[in-house]
Amino acid sequence: MAILETWMKLTSVNDETLGVKLRISRAHASRLRRRKCLPSRELAKRLEAETKIPAEKFIFDERAA
């Protein structure tokens, strides 16, 4: 399971809520959660601020399929 998806399940955050917090669409949040796309550096930093997970984990762990 992708690190973002795991965090979202543990914190009960859904795609829509994450999208609002990160200033992205719900659809983009879903693609990030499912690892269909990778975040930009800027977005990875916003993810880090929100989740407290290092930005590098979102970019380099489990490449998008």
Distance bins in CASP14 RR format, pairs under 12 A and 6 or more apart:
PFRMAT RR
TARGET T0000
AUTHOR 0000-0000-0000
RMODE 2
METHOD distances of the structure
MODEL  1
1 7 0 0 0 0 0 1 0 0 0 0 0
1 8 0 0 0 0 0 1 0 0 0 0 0
1 9 0 0 0 0 1 0 0 0 0 0 0
1 10 0 0 0 0 0 1 0 0 0 0 0
1 33 0 0 0 0 1 0 0 0 0 0 0
1 34 0 0 0 0 0 1 0 0 0 0 0
1 35 0 0 0 0 1 0 0 0 0 0 0
1 61 0 0 0 0 0 1 0 0 0 0 0
1 62 0 0 0 0 1 0 0 0 0 0 0
2 8 0 0 0 0 1 0 0 0 0 0 0
2 9 0 0 0 0 0 1 0 0 0 0 0
2 30 0 0 0 0 0 1 0 0 0 0 0
2 31 0 0 0 0 0 1 0 0 0 0 0
2 32 0 0 0 0 1 0 0 0 0 0 0
2 33 1 0 0 1 0 0 0 0 0 0 0
2 34 1 0 0 1 0 0 0 0 0 0 0
2 35 1 0 1 0 0 0 0 0 0 0 0
2 36 0 0 0 0 0 1 0 0 0 0 0
2 37 0 0 0 0 0 1 0 0 0 0 0
2 38 0 0 0 0 0 1 0 0 0 0 0
2 39 0 0 0 0 0 1 0 0 0 0 0
2 47 0 0 0 0 0 1 0 0 0 0 0
2 53 0 0 0 0 0 1 0 0 0 0 0
2 57 0 0 0 0 1 0 0 0 0 0 0
2 58 0 0 0 0 1 0 0 0 0 0 0
2 61 1 0 0 1 0 0 0 0 0 0 0
2 62 1 0 1 0 0 0 0 0 0 0 0
2 63 0 0 0 0 0 1 0 0 0 0 0
2 64 0 0 0 0 1 0 0 0 0 0 0
2 65 0 0 0 0 0 1 0 0 0 0 0
3 9 0 0 0 0 0 1 0 0 0 0 0
3 10 0 0 0 0 0 1 0 0 0 0 0
3 32 0 0 0 0 0 1 0 0 0 0 0
3 33 0 0 0 0 1 0 0 0 0 0 0
3 35 0 0 0 0 1 0 0 0 0 0 0
3 39 0 0 0 0 0 1 0 0 0 0 0
3 44 0 0 0 0 0 1 0 0 0 0 0
3 47 0 0 0 0 1 0 0 0 0 0 0
3 48 0 0 0 0 0 1 0 0 0 0 0
3 51 0 0 0 0 1 0 0 0 0 0 0
3 52 0 0 0 0 0 1 0 0 0 0 0
3 53 1 0 0 1 0 0 0 0 0 0 0
3 54 0 0 0 0 1 0 0 0 0 0 0
3 55 0 0 0 0 0 1 0 0 0 0 0
3 56 0 0 0 0 0 1 0 0 0 0 0
3 57 1 0 1 0 0 0 0 0 0 0 0
3 58 1 0 0 1 0 0 0 0 0 0 0
3 59 0 0 0 0 0 1 0 0 0 0 0
3 60 0 0 0 0 0 1 0 0 0 0 0
3 61 1 0 0 1 0 0 0 0 0 0 0
3 62 1 0 0 1 0 0 0 0 0 0 0
4 10 0 0 0 0 0 1 0 0 0 0 0
4 11 0 0 0 0 0 1 0 0 0 0 0
4 13 0 0 0 0 1 0 0 0 0 0 0
4 15 0 0 0 0 0 1 0 0 0 0 0
4 18 0 0 0 0 1 0 0 0 0 0 0
4 19 0 0 0 0 0 1 0 0 0 0 0
4 22 0 0 0 0 0 1 0 0 0 0 0
4 29 0 0 0 0 1 0 0 0 0 0 0
4 30 0 0 0 0 0 1 0 0 0 0 0
4 31 0 0 0 0 0 1 0 0 0 0 0
4 32 1 0 1 0 0 0 0 0 0 0 0
4 33 1 0 1 0 0 0 0 0 0 0 0
4 34 0 0 0 0 1 0 0 0 0 0 0
4 35 0 0 0 0 1 0 0 0 0 0 0
4 36 0 0 0 0 0 1 0 0 0 0 0
4 37 0 0 0 0 0 1 0 0 0 0 0
4 38 0 0 0 0 0 1 0 0 0 0 0
4 39 0 0 0 0 1 0 0 0 0 0 0
4 43 0 0 0 0 0 1 0 0 0 0 0
4 44 0 0 0 0 0 1 0 0 0 0 0
4 47 1 0 0 1 0 0 0 0 0 0 0
4 48 0 0 0 0 0 1 0 0 0 0 0
4 50 0 0 0 0 1 0 0 0 0 0 0
4 51 1 0 0 1 0 0 0 0 0 0 0
4 53 1 0 0 1 0 0 0 0 0 0 0
4 55 0 0 0 0 0 1 0 0 0 0 0
4 57 0 0 0 0 1 0 0 0 0 0 0
4 58 1 0 0 1 0 0 0 0 0 0 0
4 59 0 0 0 0 0 1 0 0 0 0 0
4 61 0 0 0 0 1 0 0 0 0 0 0
4 62 0 0 0 0 1 0 0 0 0 0 0
4 64 0 0 0 0 0 1 0 0 0 0 0
5 11 0 0 0 0 0 1 0 0 0 0 0
5 13 0 0 0 0 0 1 0 0 0 0 0
5 14 0 0 0 0 0 1 0 0 0 0 0
5 15 0 0 0 0 0 1 0 0 0 0 0
5 18 0 0 0 0 0 1 0 0 0 0 0
5 29 0 0 0 0 0 1 0 0 0 0 0
5 30 0 0 0 0 0 1 0 0 0 0 0
5 31 0 0 0 0 0 1 0 0 0 0 0
5 32 0 0 0 0 1 0 0 0 0 0 0
5 33 1 0 1 0 0 0 0 0 0 0 0
5 34 1 0 0 1 0 0 0 0 0 0 0
5 35 0 0 0 0 1 0 0 0 0 0 0
5 36 0 0 0 0 0 1 0 0 0 0 0
5 51 0 0 0 0 0 1 0 0 0 0 0
5 53 0 0 0 0 0 1 0 0 0 0 0
5 58 0 0 0 0 0 1 0 0 0 0 0
5 61 0 0 0 0 0 1 0 0 0 0 0
5 62 0 0 0 0 0 1 0 0 0 0 0
6 13 0 0 0 0 0 1 0 0 0 0 0
6 33 0 0 0 0 1 0 0 0 0 0 0
6 35 0 0 0 0 0 1 0 0 0 0 0
6 51 0 0 0 0 0 1 0 0 0 0 0
6 53 0 0 0 0 1 0 0 0 0 0 0
6 57 0 0 0 0 0 1 0 0 0 0 0
6 61 0 0 0 0 0 1 0 0 0 0 0
6 62 0 0 0 0 0 1 0 0 0 0 0
7 13 1 0 0 1 0 0 0 0 0 0 0
7 18 0 0 0 0 1 0 0 0 0 0 0
7 32 0 0 0 0 0 1 0 0 0 0 0
7 33 0 0 0 0 1 0 0 0 0 0 0
7 47 0 0 0 0 1 0 0 0 0 0 0
7 48 0 0 0 0 0 1 0 0 0 0 0
7 50 0 0 0 0 1 0 0 0 0 0 0
7 51 1 0 1 0 0 0 0 0 0 0 0
7 52 0 0 0 0 1 0 0 0 0 0 0
7 53 1 0 0 1 0 0 0 0 0 0 0
7 57 0 0 0 0 1 0 0 0 0 0 0
7 58 0 0 0 0 0 1 0 0 0 0 0
8 14 1 0 0 1 0 0 0 0 0 0 0
8 15 1 0 0 1 0 0 0 0 0 0 0
8 16 0 0 0 0 0 1 0 0 0 0 0
8 17 0 0 0 0 1 0 0 0 0 0 0
8 18 1 0 0 1 0 0 0 0 0 0 0
8 19 0 0 0 0 0 1 0 0 0 0 0
8 21 0 0 0 0 0 1 0 0 0 0 0
8 22 0 0 0 0 0 1 0 0 0 0 0
8 29 0 0 0 0 1 0 0 0 0 0 0
8 30 0 0 0 0 0 1 0 0 0 0 0
8 32 0 0 0 0 1 0 0 0 0 0 0
8 33 1 0 0 1 0 0 0 0 0 0 0
8 34 0 0 0 0 0 1 0 0 0 0 0
8 47 0 0 0 0 0 1 0 0 0 0 0
8 50 0 0 0 0 0 1 0 0 0 0 0
8 51 0 0 0 0 1 0 0 0 0 0 0
8 53 0 0 0 0 0 1 0 0 0 0 0
9 15 0 0 0 0 0 1 0 0 0 0 0
9 18 0 0 0 0 0 1 0 0 0 0 0
9 33 0 0 0 0 1 0 0 0 0 0 0
10 51 0 0 0 0 1 0 0 0 0 0 0
10 52 0 0 0 0 0 1 0 0 0 0 0
10 53 0 0 0 0 0 1 0 0 0 0 0
11 17 0 0 0 0 1 0 0 0 0 0 0
11 18 0 0 0 0 1 0 0 0 0 0 0
11 21 0 0 0 0 0 1 0 0 0 0 0
11 50 0 0 0 0 1 0 0 0 0 0 0
11 51 0 0 0 0 1 0 0 0 0 0 0
11 52 0 0 0 0 0 1 0 0 0 0 0
11 53 0 0 0 0 0 1 0 0 0 0 0
12 18 0 0 0 0 0 1 0 0 0 0 0
13 19 0 0 0 0 1 0 0 0 0 0 0
13 20 0 0 0 0 0 1 0 0 0 0 0
13 21 1 0 0 1 0 0 0 0 0 0 0
13 22 0 0 0 0 0 1 0 0 0 0 0
13 26 0 0 0 0 0 1 0 0 0 0 0
13 29 0 0 0 0 1 0 0 0 0 0 0
13 33 0 0 0 0 1 0 0 0 0 0 0
13 47 0 0 0 0 0 1 0 0 0 0 0
13 50 0 0 0 0 1 0 0 0 0 0 0
13 51 0 0 0 0 1 0 0 0 0 0 0
14 20 0 0 0 0 0 1 0 0 0 0 0
14 21 0 0 0 0 0 1 0 0 0 0 0
14 26 0 0 0 0 1 0 0 0 0 0 0
14 29 0 0 0 0 1 0 0 0 0 0 0
14 30 0 0 0 0 1 0 0 0 0 0 0
14 33 0 0 0 0 1 0 0 0 0 0 0
15 21 0 0 0 0 0 1 0 0 0 0 0
15 22 0 0 0 0 0 1 0 0 0 0 0
15 24 0 0 0 0 1 0 0 0 0 0 0
15 25 0 0 0 0 1 0 0 0 0 0 0
15 26 1 0 1 0 0 0 0 0 0 0 0
15 27 1 0 0 1 0 0 0 0 0 0 0
15 28 0 0 0 0 1 0 0 0 0 0 0
15 29 1 0 1 0 0 0 0 0 0 0 0
15 30 1 0 1 0 0 0 0 0 0 0 0
15 31 0 0 0 0 1 0 0 0 0 0 0
15 32 0 0 0 0 1 0 0 0 0 0 0
15 33 1 0 0 1 0 0 0 0 0 0 0
15 34 0 0 0 0 1 0 0 0 0 0 0
16 22 0 0 0 0 0 1 0 0 0 0 0
16 24 0 0 0 0 0 1 0 0 0 0 0
16 25 0 0 0 0 1 0 0 0 0 0 0
16 26 1 0 1 0 0 0 0 0 0 0 0
16 27 0 0 0 0 1 0 0 0 0 0 0
16 28 0 0 0 0 0 1 0 0 0 0 0
16 29 1 0 0 1 0 0 0 0 0 0 0
16 30 0 0 0 0 1 0 0 0 0 0 0
16 33 0 0 0 0 0 1 0 0 0 0 0
17 24 0 0 0 0 0 1 0 0 0 0 0
17 26 0 0 0 0 1 0 0 0 0 0 0
17 29 0 0 0 0 1 0 0 0 0 0 0
17 30 0 0 0 0 0 1 0 0 0 0 0
17 33 0 0 0 0 0 1 0 0 0 0 0
17 50 0 0 0 0 0 1 0 0 0 0 0
18 24 1 0 0 1 0 0 0 0 0 0 0
18 25 0 0 0 0 0 1 0 0 0 0 0
18 26 0 0 0 0 1 0 0 0 0 0 0
18 27 0 0 0 0 0 1 0 0 0 0 0
18 28 0 0 0 0 1 0 0 0 0 0 0
18 29 1 0 1 0 0 0 0 0 0 0 0
18 30 0 0 0 0 1 0 0 0 0 0 0
18 31 0 0 0 0 0 1 0 0 0 0 0
18 32 0 0 0 0 1 0 0 0 0 0 0
18 33 1 0 0 1 0 0 0 0 0 0 0
18 39 0 0 0 0 0 1 0 0 0 0 0
18 43 0 0 0 0 0 1 0 0 0 0 0
18 46 0 0 0 0 0 1 0 0 0 0 0
18 47 0 0 0 0 1 0 0 0 0 0 0
18 50 1 0 0 1 0 0 0 0 0 0 0
18 51 0 0 0 0 1 0 0 0 0 0 0
19 25 1 0 0 1 0 0 0 0 0 0 0
19 26 1 0 1 0 0 0 0 0 0 0 0
19 27 0 0 0 0 1 0 0 0 0 0 0
19 28 1 0 0 1 0 0 0 0 0 0 0
19 29 1 0 1 0 0 0 0 0 0 0 0
19 30 0 0 0 0 1 0 0 0 0 0 0
19 31 0 0 0 0 0 1 0 0 0 0 0
19 32 0 0 0 0 1 0 0 0 0 0 0
19 33 0 0 0 0 0 1 0 0 0 0 0
19 39 0 0 0 0 0 1 0 0 0 0 0
19 43 0 0 0 0 0 1 0 0 0 0 0
19 46 0 0 0 0 0 1 0 0 0 0 0
19 47 0 0 0 0 0 1 0 0 0 0 0
19 50 0 0 0 0 1 0 0 0 0 0 0
20 26 0 0 0 0 1 0 0 0 0 0 0
20 28 0 0 0 0 0 1 0 0 0 0 0
20 29 0 0 0 0 1 0 0 0 0 0 0
20 46 0 0 0 0 0 1 0 0 0 0 0
20 50 0 0 0 0 0 1 0 0 0 0 0
21 29 0 0 0 0 1 0 0 0 0 0 0
21 43 0 0 0 0 0 1 0 0 0 0 0
21 46 0 0 0 0 1 0 0 0 0 0 0
21 47 0 0 0 0 1 0 0 0 0 0 0
21 49 0 0 0 0 1 0 0 0 0 0 0
21 50 1 0 1 0 0 0 0 0 0 0 0
21 51 0 0 0 0 1 0 0 0 0 0 0
22 28 0 0 0 0 1 0 0 0 0 0 0
22 29 1 0 0 1 0 0 0 0 0 0 0
22 32 0 0 0 0 1 0 0 0 0 0 0
22 33 0 0 0 0 0 1 0 0 0 0 0
22 39 0 0 0 0 1 0 0 0 0 0 0
22 40 0 0 0 0 0 1 0 0 0 0 0
22 42 0 0 0 0 0 1 0 0 0 0 0
22 43 1 0 0 1 0 0 0 0 0 0 0
22 44 0 0 0 0 0 1 0 0 0 0 0
22 45 0 0 0 0 0 1 0 0 0 0 0
22 46 1 0 1 0 0 0 0 0 0 0 0
22 47 1 0 0 1 0 0 0 0 0 0 0
22 48 0 0 0 0 0 1 0 0 0 0 0
22 49 0 0 0 0 1 0 0 0 0 0 0
22 50 1 0 0 1 0 0 0 0 0 0 0
22 51 0 0 0 0 0 1 0 0 0 0 0
22 58 0 0 0 0 0 1 0 0 0 0 0
23 29 0 0 0 0 0 1 0 0 0 0 0
23 42 0 0 0 0 0 1 0 0 0 0 0
23 43 0 0 0 0 1 0 0 0 0 0 0
23 46 1 0 0 1 0 0 0 0 0 0 0
23 47 0 0 0 0 0 1 0 0 0 0 0
23 49 0 0 0 0 0 1 0 0 0 0 0
23 50 0 0 0 0 0 1 0 0 0 0 0
24 30 0 0 0 0 0 1 0 0 0 0 0
24 31 0 0 0 0 1 0 0 0 0 0 0
24 32 1 0 0 1 0 0 0 0 0 0 0
24 33 0 0 0 0 0 1 0 0 0 0 0
24 37 0 0 0 0 0 1 0 0 0 0 0
24 39 0 0 0 0 1 0 0 0 0 0 0
24 40 0 0 0 0 0 1 0 0 0 0 0
24 42 0 0 0 0 0 1 0 0 0 0 0
24 43 1 0 0 1 0 0 0 0 0 0 0
24 46 0 0 0 0 1 0 0 0 0 0 0
24 47 0 0 0 0 1 0 0 0 0 0 0
24 50 0 0 0 0 0 1 0 0 0 0 0
25 31 0 0 0 0 1 0 0 0 0 0 0
25 32 0 0 0 0 0 1 0 0 0 0 0
25 37 0 0 0 0 0 1 0 0 0 0 0
25 43 0 0 0 0 0 1 0 0 0 0 0
26 32 0 0 0 0 0 1 0 0 0 0 0
26 33 0 0 0 0 0 1 0 0 0 0 0
27 33 0 0 0 0 0 1 0 0 0 0 0
27 34 0 0 0 0 0 1 0 0 0 0 0
27 36 0 0 0 0 0 1 0 0 0 0 0
27 37 0 0 0 0 0 1 0 0 0 0 0
28 34 0 0 0 0 0 1 0 0 0 0 0
28 36 0 0 0 0 1 0 0 0 0 0 0
28 37 1 0 0 1 0 0 0 0 0 0 0
28 38 0 0 0 0 0 1 0 0 0 0 0
28 39 0 0 0 0 1 0 0 0 0 0 0
28 40 0 0 0 0 0 1 0 0 0 0 0
28 43 0 0 0 0 1 0 0 0 0 0 0
28 46 0 0 0 0 0 1 0 0 0 0 0
28 47 0 0 0 0 0 1 0 0 0 0 0
29 36 0 0 0 0 0 1 0 0 0 0 0
29 37 0 0 0 0 0 1 0 0 0 0 0
29 39 0 0 0 0 0 1 0 0 0 0 0
29 43 0 0 0 0 0 1 0 0 0 0 0
29 46 0 0 0 0 0 1 0 0 0 0 0
29 47 0 0 0 0 0 1 0 0 0 0 0
29 50 0 0 0 0 0 1 0 0 0 0 0
30 36 1 0 0 1 0 0 0 0 0 0 0
30 37 0 0 0 0 1 0 0 0 0 0 0
31 37 1 0 1 0 0 0 0 0 0 0 0
31 38 0 0 0 0 1 0 0 0 0 0 0
31 39 0 0 0 0 1 0 0 0 0 0 0
31 43 0 0 0 0 0 1 0 0 0 0 0
31 64 0 0 0 0 1 0 0 0 0 0 0
31 65 0 0 0 0 0 1 0 0 0 0 0
32 38 1 0 0 1 0 0 0 0 0 0 0
32 39 1 0 1 0 0 0 0 0 0 0 0
32 40 0 0 0 0 0 1 0 0 0 0 0
32 43 1 0 0 1 0 0 0 0 0 0 0
32 44 0 0 0 0 1 0 0 0 0 0 0
32 46 0 0 0 0 0 1 0 0 0 0 0
32 47 1 0 0 1 0 0 0 0 0 0 0
32 50 0 0 0 0 0 1 0 0 0 0 0
32 51 0 0 0 0 0 1 0 0 0 0 0
32 58 1 0 0 1 0 0 0 0 0 0 0
32 59 0 0 0 0 0 1 0 0 0 0 0
32 62 0 0 0 0 0 1 0 0 0 0 0
32 64 0 0 0 0 1 0 0 0 0 0 0
33 39 0 0 0 0 0 1 0 0 0 0 0
33 47 0 0 0 0 0 1 0 0 0 0 0
33 51 0 0 0 0 0 1 0 0 0 0 0
33 58 0 0 0 0 0 1 0 0 0 0 0
33 62 0 0 0 0 0 1 0 0 0 0 0
33 64 0 0 0 0 0 1 0 0 0 0 0
34 62 0 0 0 0 0 1 0 0 0 0 0
34 64 0 0 0 0 1 0 0 0 0 0 0
34 65 0 0 0 0 1 0 0 0 0 0 0
35 57 0 0 0 0 0 1 0 0 0 0 0
35 58 0 0 0 0 1 0 0 0 0 0 0
35 59 0 0 0 0 0 1 0 0 0 0 0
35 61 0 0 0 0 1 0 0 0 0 0 0
35 62 1 0 1 0 0 0 0 0 0 0 0
35 63 1 0 0 1 0 0 0 0 0 0 0
35 64 1 0 1 0 0 0 0 0 0 0 0
35 65 1 0 0 1 0 0 0 0 0 0 0
36 62 0 0 0 0 0 1 0 0 0 0 0
36 63 0 0 0 0 0 1 0 0 0 0 0
36 64 1 0 0 1 0 0 0 0 0 0 0
36 65 1 0 0 1 0 0 0 0 0 0 0
37 43 0 0 0 0 1 0 0 0 0 0 0
37 44 0 0 0 0 0 1 0 0 0 0 0
37 58 0 0 0 0 0 1 0 0 0 0 0
37 59 0 0 0 0 0 1 0 0 0 0 0
37 63 0 0 0 0 0 1 0 0 0 0 0
37 64 1 0 1 0 0 0 0 0 0 0 0
37 65 0 0 0 0 0 1 0 0 0 0 0
38 44 0 0 0 0 1 0 0 0 0 0 0
38 47 0 0 0 0 0 1 0 0 0 0 0
38 55 0 0 0 0 0 1 0 0 0 0 0
38 56 0 0 0 0 0 1 0 0 0 0 0
38 57 0 0 0 0 0 1 0 0 0 0 0
38 58 1 0 0 1 0 0 0 0 0 0 0
38 59 1 0 1 0 0 0 0 0 0 0 0
38 60 0 0 0 0 1 0 0 0 0 0 0
38 61 0 0 0 0 0 1 0 0 0 0 0
38 62 0 0 0 0 1 0 0 0 0 0 0
38 63 1 0 0 1 0 0 0 0 0 0 0
38 64 1 0 1 0 0 0 0 0 0 0 0
38 65 0 0 0 0 0 1 0 0 0 0 0
39 45 0 0 0 0 1 0 0 0 0 0 0
39 46 0 0 0 0 1 0 0 0 0 0 0
39 47 1 0 0 1 0 0 0 0 0 0 0
39 48 0 0 0 0 1 0 0 0 0 0 0
39 50 0 0 0 0 0 1 0 0 0 0 0
39 51 0 0 0 0 0 1 0 0 0 0 0
39 53 0 0 0 0 0 1 0 0 0 0 0
39 55 0 0 0 0 1 0 0 0 0 0 0
39 56 0 0 0 0 0 1 0 0 0 0 0
39 57 0 0 0 0 0 1 0 0 0 0 0
39 58 1 0 1 0 0 0 0 0 0 0 0
39 59 1 0 0 1 0 0 0 0 0 0 0
39 60 0 0 0 0 0 1 0 0 0 0 0
39 61 0 0 0 0 0 1 0 0 0 0 0
39 64 0 0 0 0 1 0 0 0 0 0 0
40 46 0 0 0 0 1 0 0 0 0 0 0
40 47 0 0 0 0 0 1 0 0 0 0 0
40 55 0 0 0 0 0 1 0 0 0 0 0
40 58 0 0 0 0 0 1 0 0 0 0 0
40 59 0 0 0 0 1 0 0 0 0 0 0
41 47 0 0 0 0 0 1 0 0 0 0 0
41 48 0 0 0 0 0 1 0 0 0 0 0
41 55 1 0 0 1 0 0 0 0 0 0 0
41 56 0 0 0 0 1 0 0 0 0 0 0
41 58 0 0 0 0 1 0 0 0 0 0 0
41 59 1 0 0 1 0 0 0 0 0 0 0
41 60 0 0 0 0 0 1 0 0 0 0 0
42 48 0 0 0 0 0 1 0 0 0 0 0
42 49 0 0 0 0 0 1 0 0 0 0 0
42 55 0 0 0 0 1 0 0 0 0 0 0
42 58 0 0 0 0 0 1 0 0 0 0 0
42 59 0 0 0 0 0 1 0 0 0 0 0
43 49 0 0 0 0 0 1 0 0 0 0 0
43 50 0 0 0 0 0 1 0 0 0 0 0
43 51 0 0 0 0 0 1 0 0 0 0 0
43 55 0 0 0 0 1 0 0 0 0 0 0
43 58 0 0 0 0 1 0 0 0 0 0 0
43 59 0 0 0 0 1 0 0 0 0 0 0
44 50 0 0 0 0 0 1 0 0 0 0 0
44 51 0 0 0 0 0 1 0 0 0 0 0
44 53 0 0 0 0 1 0 0 0 0 0 0
44 54 0 0 0 0 1 0 0 0 0 0 0
44 55 1 1 0 0 0 0 0 0 0 0 0
44 56 1 0 0 1 0 0 0 0 0 0 0
44 57 0 0 0 0 1 0 0 0 0 0 0
44 58 1 0 1 0 0 0 0 0 0 0 0
44 59 1 0 1 0 0 0 0 0 0 0 0
44 60 0 0 0 0 1 0 0 0 0 0 0
44 61 0 0 0 0 0 1 0 0 0 0 0
45 51 0 0 0 0 0 1 0 0 0 0 0
45 53 0 0 0 0 0 1 0 0 0 0 0
45 54 0 0 0 0 0 1 0 0 0 0 0
45 55 1 0 1 0 0 0 0 0 0 0 0
45 56 0 0 0 0 0 1 0 0 0 0 0
45 57 0 0 0 0 0 1 0 0 0 0 0
45 58 0 0 0 0 1 0 0 0 0 0 0
45 59 0 0 0 0 0 1 0 0 0 0 0
46 53 0 0 0 0 0 1 0 0 0 0 0
46 55 0 0 0 0 1 0 0 0 0 0 0
46 58 0 0 0 0 1 0 0 0 0 0 0
47 53 1 0 0 1 0 0 0 0 0 0 0
47 54 0 0 0 0 1 0 0 0 0 0 0
47 55 1 0 0 1 0 0 0 0 0 0 0
47 56 0 0 0 0 0 1 0 0 0 0 0
47 57 0 0 0 0 1 0 0 0 0 0 0
47 58 1 0 1 0 0 0 0 0 0 0 0
47 59 0 0 0 0 1 0 0 0 0 0 0
48 54 1 0 0 1 0 0 0 0 0 0 0
48 55 1 0 1 0 0 0 0 0 0 0 0
48 56 0 0 0 0 1 0 0 0 0 0 0
48 57 0 0 0 0 1 0 0 0 0 0 0
48 58 1 0 0 1 0 0 0 0 0 0 0
48 59 0 0 0 0 0 1 0 0 0 0 0
49 55 0 0 0 0 1 0 0 0 0 0 0
49 58 0 0 0 0 0 1 0 0 0 0 0
50 58 0 0 0 0 0 1 0 0 0 0 0
51 57 0 0 0 0 1 0 0 0 0 0 0
51 58 0 0 0 0 1 0 0 0 0 0 0
53 59 0 0 0 0 0 1 0 0 0 0 0
53 61 0 0 0 0 1 0 0 0 0 0 0
54 60 0 0 0 0 1 0 0 0 0 0 0
54 61 0 0 0 0 1 0 0 0 0 0 0
55 61 0 0 0 0 0 1 0 0 0 0 0
58 64 0 0 0 0 0 1 0 0 0 0 0
END
